[in-house]
Amino acid sequence: MGRSRYKVIYSDNQPHFVTCTIINWIPVFSQAEIAQIVLDSLSFLQREKRLALHGYVKRGKSLALNRNFF
């Protein structure tokens, strides 16, 4: 049985690093309106105590988050 390069974290109280990439590398986050929808959604989750966001990096074609879910 081969080793996987991915680790599964079973603890919800540990921070997670998540990267989201758009299919076909379409630069959707370069459009201010779309990027604002994503940022507003993250703010909503923080206000509702569903997400602890420690940091993020938004690029034209991807989004990286350092977060915890509650």
Order of alpha helices (4+ residues) and beta strands (2+ residues): beta-alpha-beta-beta
